[in-house]
Amino acid sequence: MKKPKVYNIQAFWDSEAKVWVATSEEVSGLATEADTLENLNEKLREMIPELFILNGMIEKDYQGLI
């Protein structure tokens, strides 16, 4: 069985803007923010697969887990 690839996502609290910010050097184009960690997690669950497709990392019709 093939071992899944792990991607590092950095999340931090921006106290000046009062939002959680997420970025990644491994997922090109990932930069987003949200008012709570829960909302940030929801955004990342949508954005990461979309970015994988846009970056040619997976096919548009990919059916596996991400």
Backbone as CSV, one residue per row, in Angstrom:
resi,resn,N_x,N_y,N_z,CA_x,CA_y,CA_z,C_x,C_y,C_z
1,MET,0.845,-1.185,0.000,0.000,0.000,0.000,0.888,1.246,0.000
2,LYS,0.540,2.188,-0.846,1.313,3.416,-0.970,1.071,4.324,0.236
3,LYS,2.157,4.820,0.809,2.065,5.718,1.965,1.575,7.093,1.497
4,PRO,0.581,7.678,2.203,0.079,8.998,1.786,1.131,10.086,1.974
5,LYS,1.076,11.071,1.091,1.980,12.228,1.192,1.406,13.195,2.216
6,VAL,2.269,13.754,3.017,1.871,14.740,4.025,2.351,16.114,3.573
7,TYR,1.454,17.087,3.596,1.781,18.461,3.240,1.715,19.314,4.495
8,ASN,2.689,20.176,4.663,2.730,21.062,5.829,1.979,22.359,5.547
9,ILE,1.077,22.683,6.449,0.312,23.929,6.387,0.636,24.692,7.667
10,GLN,1.009,25.944,7.541,1.285,26.773,8.707,0.062,27.645,8.996
11,ALA,-0.367,27.624,10.238,-1.483,28.470,10.661,-1.039,29.270,11.880
12,PHE,-1.395,30.533,11.893,-1.034,31.381,13.033,-2.095,32.458,13.232
13,TRP,-2.173,32.944,14.457,-3.112,33.999,14.810,-2.467,35.346,14.527
14,ASP,-3.113,36.160,13.701,-2.660,37.523,13.428,-3.428,38.434,14.382
15,SER,-2.790,38.816,15.467,-3.481,39.593,16.498,-3.878,40.987,16.025
16,GLU,-3.144,41.516,15.077,-3.482,42.844,14.552,-4.761,42.788,13.721
17,ALA,-4.847,41.798,12.828,-6.034,41.646,11.975,-7.142,40.844,12.657
18,LYS,-6.797,40.182,13.780,-7.737,39.344,14.522,-8.317,38.225,13.661
19,VAL,-7.431,37.528,12.950,-7.817,36.381,12.123,-6.742,35.310,12.200
20,TRP,-7.154,34.065,11.920,-6.217,32.970,11.727,-5.782,32.981,10.273
21,VAL,-4.491,32.809,10.030,-3.927,32.837,8.682,-3.284,31.488,8.409
22,ALA,-3.494,30.951,7.201,-2.873,29.686,6.806,-2.140,29.874,5.485
23,THR,-0.921,29.344,5.428,-0.111,29.368,4.205,0.641,28.050,4.120
24,SER,1.218,27.794,2.945,2.033,26.599,2.778,3.005,26.803,1.635
25,GLU,4.254,26.422,1.855,5.241,26.432,0.773,5.056,25.217,-0.128
26,GLU,4.385,24.185,0.382,4.213,22.941,-0.364,2.951,22.917,-1.223
27,VAL,1.990,23.780,-0.916,0.753,23.869,-1.695,0.743,25.253,-2.330
28,SER,1.220,25.311,-3.558,1.361,26.588,-4.245,0.041,27.344,-4.318
29,GLY,0.087,28.614,-3.914,-1.094,29.469,-3.978,-1.931,29.478,-2.723
30,LEU,-1.570,28.672,-1.730,-2.386,28.620,-0.512,-2.059,29.794,0.400
31,ALA,-3.047,30.620,0.605,-2.994,31.737,1.545,-4.434,32.134,1.816
32,THR,-4.858,31.942,3.058,-6.237,32.278,3.406,-6.305,32.668,4.870
33,GLU,-7.438,33.211,5.257,-7.631,33.625,6.638,-9.085,33.414,7.031
34,ALA,-9.312,33.315,8.352,-10.666,33.155,8.884,-10.677,33.614,10.334
35,ASP,-11.866,33.903,10.822,-11.994,34.426,12.183,-11.852,33.365,13.270
36,THR,-12.078,32.096,12.946,-11.911,31.010,13.916,-11.133,29.872,13.265
37,LEU,-10.566,29.019,14.104,-9.862,27.844,13.571,-10.823,26.913,12.845
38,GLU,-12.044,26.797,13.340,-13.041,25.951,12.696,-13.337,26.452,11.283
39,ASN,-13.525,27.765,11.143,-13.785,28.340,9.818,-12.563,28.207,8.906
40,LEU,-11.380,28.344,9.478,-10.165,28.171,8.689,-10.074,26.740,8.170
41,ASN,-10.365,25.777,9.019,-10.337,24.374,8.625,-11.324,24.105,7.489
42,GLU,-12.518,24.651,7.580,-13.523,24.490,6.525,-13.012,25.064,5.198
43,LYS,-12.417,26.249,5.246,-11.884,26.873,4.027,-10.780,26.017,3.424
44,LEU,-9.897,25.482,4.282,-8.792,24.669,3.785,-9.285,23.379,3.128
45,ARG,-10.340,22.785,3.664,-10.904,21.560,3.083,-11.434,21.794,1.666
46,GLU,-11.850,23.005,1.372,-12.306,23.348,0.022,-11.145,23.793,-0.865
47,MET,-10.281,24.633,-0.318,-9.214,25.243,-1.123,-8.130,24.261,-1.555
48,ILE,-7.706,23.390,-0.654,-6.570,22.523,-0.964,-6.850,21.615,-2.162
49,PRO,-7.985,20.910,-2.219,-8.238,20.109,-3.423,-8.301,20.964,-4.695
50,GLU,-8.893,22.153,-4.598,-8.962,23.044,-5.760,-7.558,23.448,-6.214
51,LEU,-6.684,23.749,-5.265,-5.311,24.123,-5.607,-4.536,22.939,-6.170
52,PHE,-4.774,21.741,-5.633,-4.126,20.543,-6.184,-4.485,20.376,-7.659
53,ILE,-5.742,20.607,-7.991,-6.190,20.496,-9.392,-5.542,21.594,-10.227
54,LEU,-5.616,22.839,-9.770,-5.038,23.958,-10.514,-3.533,23.818,-10.718
55,ASN,-2.850,23.230,-9.742,-1.403,23.046,-9.820,-1.004,21.756,-10.542
56,GLY,-1.987,21.014,-11.045,-1.698,19.784,-11.776,-1.207,18.646,-10.896
57,MET,-1.516,18.704,-9.609,-1.074,17.666,-8.683,-2.024,16.472,-8.674
58,ILE,-3.300,16.709,-9.013,-4.287,15.646,-9.172,-5.169,15.987,-10.365
59,GLU,-5.840,14.975,-10.882,-6.782,15.190,-11.991,-8.091,15.769,-11.449
60,LYS,-8.800,16.471,-12.307,-10.061,17.107,-11.921,-11.081,16.084,-11.415
61,ASP,-11.051,14.883,-11.971,-12.023,13.853,-11.578,-11.498,12.909,-10.489
62,TYR,-10.462,13.299,-9.776,-9.863,12.497,-8.709,-10.921,12.162,-7.659
63,GLN,-10.980,10.888,-7.250,-12.004,10.444,-6.305,-11.440,10.012,-4.947
64,GLY,-10.147,10.054,-4.753,-9.549,9.599,-3.500,-9.667,10.616,-2.378
65,LEU,-9.110,10.251,-1.253,-9.099,11.146,-0.091,-8.006,12.185,-0.213
66,ILE,-8.301,13.353,0.279,-7.312,14.428,0.329,-7.279,14.952,1.749
